[in-house]
Amino acid sequence: MGMTNLNISLPESMRSFVESRVKSGDYGTISEYLRDLIRAEQGKEQRLFDQLVKEGIESGPSEPFDKADIEKARAEIRRRLSEK
């Protein structure tokens, strides 16, 4: 897996927080800490997707749907993600 650089801007309070996590020994580098946060977010999205698929399967036989139904489903996903 190749690595690439990404420059980000943080308020001083966030930078201090991230640096304190590294200094505490929980993480070796700031990059390691940020990768861990991103992996956790990816996992959350995958668990939500899996839950939605399970709900769909358990809901019974499928019915035809249109573009509006797809938008409704996307809105529901956004709603659920914002709750977590």
LODREN-632355 format. One line per 10 residues: number of its first residue (from 0); their letters; for each residue x, y, z of N, C-alpha, C, O. Coordinates in steps of 0.2 Angstrom, whole numbers, plus 2048, in hexadecimal, padded with zeros to 3 digits. Example, Ala and Ser with C-alpha at 12.3 -4.5 7.8 and 13.67 -1.06 7.14 Angstrom:
residues 2
0) AS) 842 7E4 827 83E 7EA 827 842 7F0 827 847 7EF 82A; 840 7F5 823 844 7FB 824 840 800 827 843 806 828
end
This chain:
residues 84
0) MGMTNLNISL) 804 7FA 800 800 800 800 804 806 800 808 807 805; 804 80A 7FB 808 810 7FB 805 816 7FF 7FF 816 800; 809 81A 801 807 820 806 807 826 802 80C 827 7FD; 803 82B 803 803 831 800 803 836 806 800 835 80B; 805 83C 805 804 842 80A 7FE 845 809 7FB 846 804; 7FC 848 80F 7F6 84C 80F 7F7 852 814 7F8 850 81A; 7F6 858 812 7F7 85D 817 7F0 85F 819 7EC 860 815; 7F0 860 820 7E9 862 823 7EB 868 827 7F0 869 82A; 7E6 86C 828 7E6 872 82D 7E2 870 833 7DC 86E 832; 7E4 872 839 7E0 870 83F 7E1 877 843 7E6 87A 843
10) PESMRSFVES) 7DB 878 847 7DC 87D 84C 7E1 87B 851 7E2 875 852; 7E4 87F 855 7EA 87E 859 7E7 879 85F 7EB 874 861; 7E1 879 861 7DE 875 866 7DE 86E 863 7E0 869 867; 7DC 86D 85D 7DC 866 85A 7E3 863 859 7E5 85D 85B; 7E8 867 857 7EF 865 856 7F2 863 85D 7F5 85E 85D; 7F0 867 862 7F3 865 869 7F0 85F 86B 7F4 85B 86E; 7EA 85E 86A 7E7 857 86C 7EA 851 868 7EC 84C 86B; 7EB 852 862 7EE 84D 85E 7F5 84B 860 7F7 846 861; 7F9 851 861 800 850 864 800 84D 86A 804 849 86C; 7FB 84E 86F 7FB 84B 875 7F9 843 875 7FC 840 879
20) RVKSGDYGTI) 7F5 841 870 7F4 83A 86F 7FB 837 86D 7FC 831 86F; 7FF 83A 869 805 837 867 80A 837 86D 80D 832 86E; 80A 83C 870 80F 83D 876 80D 838 87C 811 835 87F; 807 836 87C 804 831 881 807 82A 880 807 826 884; 809 829 87A 80B 822 878 806 81E 875 808 818 873; 800 821 874 7FB 81D 871 7FC 81C 869 7FA 817 866; 800 821 866 801 820 85F 808 823 85E 80B 827 862; 80C 820 859 812 821 858 813 828 854 818 82C 855; 80E 82A 850 80F 830 84C 808 833 84B 803 82F 84C; 807 839 849 801 83C 848 7FE 838 842 7F8 837 842
30) SEYLRDLIRA) 801 836 83D 7FE 833 837 7FB 82C 83A 7F6 82A 837; 7FF 829 83E 7FC 823 841 7F5 824 844 7F0 820 844; 7F5 829 848 7EF 82B 84C 7E9 82D 847 7E3 82A 847; 7EA 831 842 7E5 832 83D 7E3 82C 839 7DD 82C 837; 7E8 828 837 7E6 822 833 7E1 81D 838 7DC 81A 835; 7E2 81D 83E 7DE 819 843 7D7 81C 843 7D2 819 843; 7D7 823 843 7D0 826 843 7CC 825 83D 7C6 824 83D; 7D0 825 837 7CD 824 830 7CA 81D 830 7C5 81B 82E; 7CE 818 832 7CC 811 832 7C6 810 836 7C1 80C 834; 7C6 813 83C 7C0 813 840 7B9 815 83D 7B4 812 83D
40) EQGKEQRLFD) 7BA 81B 839 7B5 81E 836 7B2 819 830 7AD 818 82F; 7B7 816 82C 7B6 812 827 7B2 80C 82A 7AD 809 827; 7B4 809 830 7B1 804 833 7AA 805 835 7A5 801 834; 7A9 80B 837 7A2 80E 839 79D 80E 833 797 80B 833; 7A0 810 82D 79C 810 827 79A 809 825 795 808 822; 79F 805 825 79E 7FE 823 799 7FA 827 794 7F7 825; 799 7FB 82E 794 7F8 833 78D 7FB 831 788 7F7 831; 78D 802 830 786 804 82E 784 801 827 77E 800 827; 788 801 822 786 7FE 81C 783 7F7 81D 77E 7F5 81B; 787 7F3 821 785 7EC 823 77E 7EC 826 77A 7E7 825
50) QLVKEGIESG) 77D 7F0 82B 777 7F0 82E 771 7F2 82A 76C 7EF 82A; 772 7F7 825 76D 7F8 820 76C 7F3 81B 766 7F1 81A; 771 7EF 819 770 7E9 815 76C 7E4 819 767 7E1 816; 76D 7E3 81F 76A 7DE 823 762 7E0 824 75E 7DC 823; 761 7E6 826 75A 7E9 826 756 7E8 820 751 7E6 820; 75A 7E9 81A 757 7E8 813 755 7E1 812 74F 7DF 810; 759 7DC 814 758 7D5 813 752 7D3 817 74E 7CF 815; 752 7D5 81E 74D 7D3 823 746 7D7 821 741 7D5 824; 746 7DC 81D 740 7DF 81C 73B 7DC 817 735 7DE 816; 73D 7D6 814 739 7D2 810 73A 7D3 808 740 7D6 807
60) PSEPFDKADI) 736 7D1 804 737 7D1 7FD 738 7D8 7FB 735 7DD 7FD; 73C 7D9 7F6 73E 7E0 7F3 738 7E2 7EF 734 7DF 7EC; 738 7E9 7EE 733 7EC 7EA 737 7F1 7E5 73C 7F3 7E7; 734 7F3 7E0 737 7F7 7DB 738 7FE 7DF 734 800 7E3; 73D 802 7DD 73F 808 7E0 742 80D 7DA 744 80A 7D5; 741 813 7DC 744 818 7D7 749 81D 7DA 74B 81B 7DF; 74B 822 7D6 750 826 7D8 74E 82A 7DF 753 82A 7E3; 748 82B 7E0 746 82E 7E6 747 82A 7EC 749 82C 7F1; 746 823 7EB 747 81E 7F0 74F 81E 7F2 751 81D 7F8; 753 81E 7ED 75A 81E 7EE 75C 824 7F2 760 823 7F6
70) EKARAEIRRR) 75A 82A 7F0 75B 830 7F4 759 830 7FB 75D 832 800; 753 82C 7FC 751 82B 803 756 827 807 757 828 80D; 758 822 804 75D 81D 807 763 821 809 766 820 80E; 766 825 804 76C 829 805 76B 82E 80B 76F 82E 80F; 765 831 80B 764 835 811 764 832 817 766 834 81D; 761 82C 817 761 828 81E 768 826 820 769 826 826; 76C 824 81B 773 822 81D 776 829 820 77A 828 825; 775 82E 81D 779 835 81F 776 836 826 77A 838 82B; 76F 835 827 76C 836 82E 770 832 833 771 834 839; 770 82B 832 773 827 836 77A 828 838 77C 827 83D
80) LSEK) 77E 82A 833 785 82B 834 786 831 838 78A 832 83C; 781 836 838 782 83C 83C 780 83B 843 782 83F 847; 77C 836 844 77A 834 84B 780 831 84F 780 831 855; 785 82E 84C 78A 82A 84F 790 82E 851 795 82B 853
end
